[in-house]
Structures are given as structure tokens and as C-alpha cells.
Amino acid sequence: MKNIFRFILVIALAVPGCVFGAVTVNVKKGTVEISGEKIHVKDVADVMSDDSAVKAKVEGLYVKMSAVPGQRVSVTREKLENIIKKYYPDADFFGDEKVYVLTRGTEVNYDRITEAAVKYVLENMPWKKEDAEIITKNAKSDLNLINGEVLLKVKEDNSVSFKGSVIVPVEVYLNGKFEKIEPVSMIVKVTAECLMAAADMPKGSVVTRDKVKTIRKDITAISGDVLTDLTAVDGLFTKRGIPAGTVLLHNMFDKPPLFKSGETVSVIVKIGALSVETSGTAGREGKEGEIVKVKLQTGKTLDGKVSADGKVIIEK
């Protein structure tokens, strides 16, 4: 019977004046494959019409969402009739009563995601590659995505410490569109050259090189940013007392003030492209990058930012 309908359809289209309606829809047979998230009429049926615009409109009508990759869903001829006859009540329908739609998939091996995370750590960690051992935790199952081109990119995260327990967020893109984030957990064991206090350093004391020594140590379990370079502590002073034998961290030190409270300081007032240099009295001690109050010679008090050379920059 189905073959008879198809034969009649062919004859109708071939013979002038023989018309079944403005639109003729022939439902496809068996299983069709798609790679998108949505099913349209053109995926499940052949559409014929003398009007190319009408044909294009019917082919583009949305039917339903596709299945997850590797699975299939069915579309009935009745459903197609209900959708198309809203726009073209006289449309004629032929073909099978039901067609299956299989979603083609792209499988992303989780090892590939893990490799992207490990590569990010190796390229961005402050340690030498030979100083670090990366142990990835149990991998998750592979990803099954809609068919397409997959791009993996690590989301920049300034909170990653690159030692101890580390979680790296890997972004998954499909055909240029963001899909999801896959967090990769790992342990980064680090044995590296680091700085240690060679002698007791009282609070507020200026660091000198004779008070610091370099040792090689497993610093994996030490929280905080470990200092590895002697030049990093030159001219700094201690924020608290540091006993001898302590591994030195960034947060133990501070920059010395560039001027003290009540001192006369150079002031640069910027108004647009115009800069005027004058002097003023510091309301408190100032370190590079801090905002301090300065009393100008005019008697007016303004806020300004301390520059690296100890001047106060006021912008209006």
C-alpha cells in the first residue's frame, strides 16, 4: 500500500494540473541520523512544493528536541500533520507512520580532559617541572556530546595555588559554543628550593641576606605562597616575629613605608592632561600603592596614591 502511495505521488508531480495540495510531505523510512539538538521537518520528511519559499518554511519547522547522543527518539506522521497543518491545512502526507531519529555523538575521552588540566598546571606553576609530581585522582566517565568539533580550554583561575590539592576547571566547547565545565582534581607534590629563616627575625626588622638561607624541602603541605627567590625579600620588613628554621611566606613580610606621618612629600596634581607638582604634608605613613591623605600648601587636604618613588599622585 505504501508503494502505491509513493507511485501516485510521483505521477501527481509529473502530470501538469494534478495537485494534491500546496504542500506534499513524504515521511522518511526507518532511522535517520542528525547531529543537532533539535529535530526539524527536513530531518524526518521530504517536502515538495512549487513555491520554494513555502518548501523552505515547512522544512524548517521545529518538531521536537533530539535524544542524547547515541540514543534515538521517534517522530510520528500524526505529529508532523499537527505541526504542518497549522500553517498549511491542505497539505498532503505520505510515507511511514513513524520514523526514528538517532543523534550522532562525539565521545570525549576523560583522559583528554585530564591532559588539558595537567598541561595547564605544568605551564603556569611557579615550580620547575622536575620539582613537581602531579597525581591525578580517579577519572570520571567519558563525555558523550552532540557530534561536532570539541575544544578544551582551562578557565583562568587566580586562586589555583599549584601545590597540594588542586582543582582545575576545564571548559568544554562544541563547535565554538560553550557546553560545560569539567573540574579535574589532582595532587601536586612539590619539592623545591625555598627560603628559610637562618636566624630569629623580630617583628618590624628589615630582612638582610645573612638572615635568610636557601634549602630544598617538600613544601606540598605548607599553606601560603612560599618564597623561592632571595631578591623577593630585599628591603622588606617582617610583619611578625619569625623564628629561625621557619619556611618564609609572602604574607610574613611587607614593604617599608616610603615616608612617615607628618613628613613633607612631593605631590603631583593631575587635571586631565595637565600635571602640577607641589608639596604637602603626609597625614600618615605611606607605602607604594596605598591611598593617603595629604595636606597641601593651600591648606586643603586631598587623597592621593603613593607611587613607587614616594610621590603622592592626586587625580581630579
N, C-alpha and C positions, 0 to 999 in steps of 0.2 A: 504493500500500500504506500509506504514512504517513497519508493522508487517511482510510483505512478505520480505522486505529487510533484516530485522533482522534474519529471518529464513534462508535466503540464506547465510547470513554471518556466522551463526553458522555451517551450513553444510559445507561451504567452509573451515572453520578452522578445522573441524573434519575429512574431507576426504583428505588423502595424495595426493599431486600433484595438488590440486585445489587451486590456488593462485590468489588473487585479486591485488597483488602488494606487495612491500616491507613493506608498512605501511598501516594499516587499522584504520580509525578513525570513532568512533561512537559518534555523538553529544548527550549529555545528554538531558533529557526531563524536561521541566518545569523550576523550580527555584532551583539553588544550592546556598549554603552559604559558604562564605570564611571569614577569619579574617585578611588577609593581605592587603597591599596597592596595590599589583599588581595581575593581573589575568594571569595565565599560562594555557597552553593547558590542563594539567591534571585536572584543576578545572572544565572544561566545556565539556570534552570529554573523552571517554575510548579509549586508544591507544593499538593496538595489533601489534606485530611484532615478528618474530622468533629470531631476533637479540636483545638481552636485552639492548645493548648499544644504538642502534637506538631508541628503545622504550623510554629509559630514556631521550635521547636528545629531542625527539618530545614532550614528556610530559613537559619538562622544558622550552619550547619556550614561550617567553613573548607575550601576546595577547594585553592587554591594562591596564590602571590604573583602580582600583576598585572605586566604588562610596563612598561617605561619609558614615560613619556608620549609619545604619538604612535605607539606600537607596539602590537601585539596578540599574544595567545597563544591557544592552542586548549585546550578542555576537552572530553574525550570522554564519551559516555554511560557507557562502561565504568568510567571513573574515578569518576563520580558514583555508580554502583551499588556500587562497592567501598567508598566512604565511607559512604553512607547505610545499606547493609545490615549494617554493623557494629552499628547501633542498631536497625534495623527490617528483619529478614531477609525479611519477606513483602512488602516494598514493591514496587510495580509501576512500570515505566518505559516511557515512550513518547517520541515525538519524534525529532529528528535524532540521528545518530550522533556528531555533533561540532558544537560551537558556538565561535565566535571571540569573544574579549573584547578590545576596544580600550580603552586607557587614555586618557581625555581629559587634555589637558595645558594648562598655563598657561606661556606664554613670557614670560620677564622679559628685556627688552632690557638689555644690559650698560650702555648709556648711562645708564639709570635708576640703576644701582648706582653708577656714576661720579659722577653728580649728587649722590647722597646723601653720598658721601665729600667732594666739593668743598664742599658746603654745611656739613658739619661743620667743615672747616678754616676756612672764612670766618667762622663763628660763634664759634670758640674760639681762633683765633690772637691773639697779643698785638699784632699789627700792624694798622694801618689798612688797609681794603680797597684803597685806592688805592696803598698801598705794596707790595702783593704781586701777583705774577703766578704763576698756577697753570698748570702744563703737565702734563697727564695723559699717561701712557705708553700704548702700544698696548693697546687694549681686548681683553679675552678674548671668547670666543664667548658668545652669549646663553644664559641658563639655561632649561632645559625642565623644569618641575616638574609634579607632580600638580595637577589642576585645583583651584583654591581662591583664597582672598584672600591676597595677598602683602604683607608688611610688611618694610620695610628699616630697620635701626637700626644706628648705628655703635657698636661696642663701645668703651666708655671705656678709654683707654689713656694713662696719665700720662707714658709715655716718648716720646710724639709731640712733636717739637721745633717743628714748624710752619715749618721752613725747611730748604732743601736737599732731599735725597732723603727723601721721606716715604711711609710705607705706612700706609694707613688700613684697619682691619678692619671690613668691613660685614657685619653679621649678617642672614641671610635667614630670615624666619619665614613659615610657610604655615599659614593657618587657626589662628594663635596658637601654633603649635608650631615650635620651632627646627629649621631644616633644615641650615644650613651657614654658614661664614664665607667671604666673598669678599674677599681683600685687594686694595686698589686702590693702585697705585703712581703717584706724581706727583713733580714737582719744584716746590718753592715758592721762587720767586726774590723776595728781599726787599731793597728799598732804602728805608731808614728813618732817622729821627733817632736817633742813638745818642751815647753819651758816650765821649769820648776824653781821655786824659791830656794836659793842656796844659803840664805840667812834669814833671820826674822826681819820682817819689814813692818814697822809700826804704822798705824793709821796716819795718813797725810804725808807720808815720806815720799820723796822723789825717787823713782826707780833708777838705779845705776846698774851697769852690766855686771859688776862684780857681785851683785846680789842675786843674779839670775844664772842658771845653768841649763844646758840642753840635755835631755835624756830621751831614750827610746822606751815607750811604755804603751801598754794596752789601754786605750782611752775610751773603749766602747761604752763602758758603764758610767763614764763621767758626764754628768749633765752640764749643759752650757757650752759656750764656744771656747775651745781650748786654744791658747796662744802657741803658735809654732815658729814665730819669727822674732828674733831679738829686736829688730828695728821697730816692731809694733809697740814696744813698751818704752822706747826712748822718750824721756821728758815727761812721762806720765807720773801721777802720784796715786798712792793707794787710797781706796775709799774705806778700807777697814784694815785691821791688823792681819798680817799674813805670816803664819808660822813657817819656819824652814821645812822643806820637803813637800810643800803644797804645790800641786799642779796649777799653773796660772791660767785664769779665765779672763775673758774680755771684761766681764761685769765687775771685776775686782778693782778696776782702775778708772781713772777719769783724767781728762785734760786739765792742765793747770789753768787758772784764770789769767787772762791777758791783761787785766787791770783790776784794781781793788775799788771798793766803795769809797767815794769822795775824791778819787783821783781825777785829774784833768785828762780828757780824752779827745782825740780828733773825731770830728763829726762831719759826715758828708750828707747834705740835704739834697735829695733829687726831686725835681719837679718837672715831670715829663722828660725832655731831652736835656734839660738844664741841671747842672750839678754845682753846688756851692759848698766849699769846705770851710768849716769854722771849728770852734772848740766848745766843750761843755764839761759838766761835772757828772760823773757816773753816780747813779742812785744806788748801785750795788756792784759787787764784783761781776765781771763778765767773761764768759768762755765763748769760743768760736761757735757761731750758730744760735746763740741764745738771744732772747729779746730782753733788753734792759731799758730802764728809764734814764734819760739824760736831761739835765737842766742846762739850757743854752744861755749864752751871754745876755740874751734879751730877757731872761728870767722865765721864759716859757719852758715847760717840761714836756718832752715828747718821747715816744717809744721808738727804739731802733734796733737793728740786728747787728750783732758783733761779727765782723769779718775776720778772716784768718790773720790779718796783720794788726788786729787790735783796734781798728776803727769802727765807729758806730754808723751804720747806714740808715738814714731816715728817708722813706719814700712817701711822697704826697700825691 
